[in-house]
Amino acid sequence: MSTVALALTLTALAGLSTTIGSLLVLVIGEPGPRFMALSLGFATGVMVLVSFMELLPSGIEVLGPGLGYAAFFGGLSVMFILDLVIPHSYEGMADASPGSLTSDVRLLRVGLFVALGIGIHNFPEGMATFAGTLADPRLGMAIAVAIAIHNIPEGLAVAAPVYAATGSRRKAFFWSFLSGAAEPVGAALAAIFLLPFLHGRVLAAILAGVAGLMVFISLDELLPAAREYGEEHLAIIGAMTGMAVMAVSLWLLAG
């Protein structure tokens, strides 16, 4: 197998491990409030830790503090503008009866925002895995394993609210699959268009900007939604657990 083919294969396996998380949701069945609070809190922890401990530092290391933070706040601003274009409110989610239109629409919106955020996150991850494998196949395998570990709970975080809102296993699996598919798509585009131009500063700017997107989604979407279930401590426990799982995956990557 050529190095390019190996890079694309590793990226696809890592990205599509989100479907493992969605299958867990489908086996468990329709999640209740406690499960939703934990899973949304878990997603918050994963995204916040990877943003501040991996993505943003990677950008600053290459670009310097000025441009690195500029890219980070650029990502925050993009998500803020998107949030203004699509108004929303989480008030009253906890009071909405199960299966009500209000609750279902809000849950579906949360799930789609998570899918959007993870998809954007996975796109440069795919490029990173692709580039790492080209440099050293062993490095690429280590990156792919670490990414696969934290993509499983990310897939769960997408599928859980979508399944709770729609009751459709097919939609839950589809959106989880789609969020992970962004990773091999990113690698494929890197192979086709960016390979001659892919260098450290471009990738660093992308990673720092994605960190801003992830932080906004975590603080404005995920954590408020988790707390609306009336399970405040479960939400923070989920966030702490998500941070711990993400820390372990980064540790494995560093090793």
Order of alpha helices (4+ residues) and beta strands (2+ residues): alpha-alpha-alpha-alpha-alpha-alpha-alpha-alpha-alpha-alpha-alpha
